[in-house]
Amino acid sequence: MRATALLAAARCHQALGHPVRLRLLAALRDGQLCVGELQELSGLALSTVSRHISELERAGLLEQSKEGRWVWCRLGGEPRVGQLLECVWEQIAGDPAIEWDRQRAQRLRDGRQSSGCAAPAGPCIAIAAPLVSHTTGVPEEME
């Protein structure tokens, strides 16, 4: 394995090593979301979400494109990324936080206007990711 391939593999696996980045990737599994939607979904500060997006993009796991005012994110298109993410999907399947995020992401996609992002102008705390119970690992509103 060449050094550049080794470094690329390490960068990719390192990017997968954070729960927030795994949640962002899982939310993108069913289609693209704009940065504002990812921020709304995660409930994190925009700067924090942007930092995670940049890390995922550097690793080749995520791609961004700008359309007018919106920056759209989608899963990386290389075959190696798809193969790697299939393993990730198997490992996180059934996780309550991941399932909640995917359902919320789909509602955001469904709520979009014909053009543009569904996220409001500012963060919306009421629809951010739910707190997870420390005893069951399930979002509190799902218990």
C-alpha positions as CSV (number, residue, x, y, z in Angstrom):
1,M,0.0,0.0,0.0
2,R,1.4,3.4,-1.0
3,A,1.9,6.0,1.7
4,T,-0.8,8.3,0.2
5,A,-3.3,5.4,0.2
6,L,-2.4,4.6,3.8
7,L,-2.8,8.2,4.9
8,A,-6.2,8.4,3.0
9,A,-7.4,5.3,4.7
10,A,-6.3,6.6,8.1
11,R,-8.0,9.9,7.5
12,C,-11.2,8.2,6.5
13,H,-11.3,5.9,9.5
14,Q,-10.4,8.8,11.8
15,A,-13.3,10.8,10.5
16,L,-15.7,7.9,11.3
17,G,-14.4,8.0,14.9
18,H,-16.8,10.6,16.2
19,P,-20.5,10.0,17.0
20,V,-21.7,13.3,15.6
21,R,-20.0,12.6,12.3
22,L,-21.6,9.2,12.2
23,R,-25.0,10.8,12.8
24,L,-24.4,13.3,10.0
25,L,-23.5,10.6,7.6
26,A,-26.5,8.5,8.6
27,A,-28.8,11.5,8.0
28,L,-27.4,11.8,4.5
29,R,-27.9,8.1,3.7
30,D,-31.3,8.8,2.1
31,G,-30.4,11.9,0.2
32,Q,-28.7,15.3,0.4
33,L,-29.3,17.9,3.1
34,C,-28.2,21.5,3.2
35,V,-25.8,22.6,6.0
36,G,-28.7,24.4,7.7
37,E,-30.8,21.2,7.9
38,L,-27.8,19.3,9.3
39,Q,-27.3,22.0,11.9
40,E,-31.0,21.9,12.8
41,L,-31.0,18.2,12.9
42,S,-28.0,17.9,15.2
43,G,-28.9,20.9,17.5
44,L,-25.2,21.9,17.4
45,A,-23.8,25.3,16.6
46,L,-23.3,26.0,12.9
47,S,-19.5,26.4,13.4
48,T,-19.4,22.9,15.1
49,V,-21.4,21.3,12.3
50,S,-19.2,23.0,9.7
51,R,-16.1,21.7,11.3
52,H,-17.5,18.1,11.3
53,I,-18.6,18.5,7.6
54,S,-15.1,19.7,6.7
55,E,-13.5,16.7,8.4
56,L,-15.9,14.3,6.5
57,E,-15.2,16.1,3.2
58,R,-11.4,15.9,3.7
59,A,-11.8,12.1,4.3
60,G,-13.8,11.8,1.1
61,L,-16.9,10.6,2.9
62,L,-19.0,13.6,2.1
63,E,-19.3,16.0,-0.9
64,Q,-20.5,19.6,-0.9
65,S,-22.0,21.7,-3.7
66,K,-23.3,25.3,-3.6
67,E,-26.5,26.2,-5.3
68,G,-27.4,29.9,-4.8
69,R,-27.5,30.5,-1.1
70,W,-27.5,26.9,-0.1
71,V,-24.6,24.5,0.5
72,W,-25.7,20.9,0.0
73,C,-24.1,17.9,1.5
74,R,-24.3,14.3,0.2
75,L,-22.4,11.1,0.8
76,G,-19.1,10.7,-1.1
77,G,-19.6,9.1,-4.5
78,E,-16.5,6.9,-4.8
79,P,-17.2,3.1,-4.7
80,R,-14.8,2.6,-1.8
81,V,-16.8,5.1,0.3
82,G,-20.0,3.2,-0.5
83,Q,-18.4,-0.1,0.6
84,L,-17.1,1.4,3.8
85,L,-20.4,3.0,4.7
86,E,-22.3,-0.2,4.1
87,C,-20.2,-1.7,7.0
88,V,-21.0,1.4,9.1
89,W,-24.7,1.1,8.4
90,E,-24.7,-2.6,9.6
91,Q,-22.9,-1.6,12.8
92,I,-25.3,1.3,13.7
93,A,-28.5,-0.3,12.4
94,G,-31.3,0.0,15.0
95,D,-29.6,2.6,17.1
96,P,-32.4,4.8,18.4
97,A,-30.6,8.1,17.9
98,I,-29.7,7.2,14.3
99,E,-33.2,6.1,13.5
100,W,-34.6,9.3,15.0
101,D,-32.2,11.4,13.0
102,R,-33.1,9.6,9.7
103,Q,-36.8,10.1,10.3
104,R,-36.3,13.8,11.1
105,A,-34.0,14.2,8.1
106,Q,-36.8,12.7,5.9
107,R,-39.3,15.1,7.4
108,L,-36.9,18.0,6.6
109,R,-36.6,16.8,3.0
110,D,-40.4,16.4,2.7
111,G,-40.9,19.9,4.0
112,R,-38.7,21.7,1.6
113,Q,-40.0,24.3,-0.8
114,S,-39.4,23.6,-4.5
115,S,-36.0,25.2,-4.2
116,G,-33.9,25.7,-1.2
117,C,-33.3,24.4,2.3
118,A,-36.0,23.6,4.8
119,A,-34.0,24.9,7.8
120,P,-35.3,28.1,9.4
121,A,-33.2,31.2,9.5
122,G,-31.9,30.4,13.0
123,P,-31.4,27.3,15.1
124,C,-34.6,25.6,16.3
125,I,-34.0,24.1,19.7
126,A,-37.4,22.4,19.8
127,I,-36.6,20.0,17.0
128,A,-33.0,19.4,17.7
129,A,-31.9,15.8,18.4
130,P,-33.5,14.5,21.5
131,L,-31.7,13.9,24.8
132,V,-30.8,10.2,25.1
133,S,-31.7,8.5,28.3
134,H,-28.6,7.2,30.1
135,T,-30.4,4.1,31.3
136,T,-31.9,2.9,28.1
137,G,-30.0,4.7,25.4
138,V,-33.3,5.6,23.8
139,P,-34.3,9.2,23.0
140,E,-36.5,10.3,25.9
141,E,-39.5,11.1,23.8
142,M,-39.5,7.6,22.4
143,E,-39.6,5.9,25.8
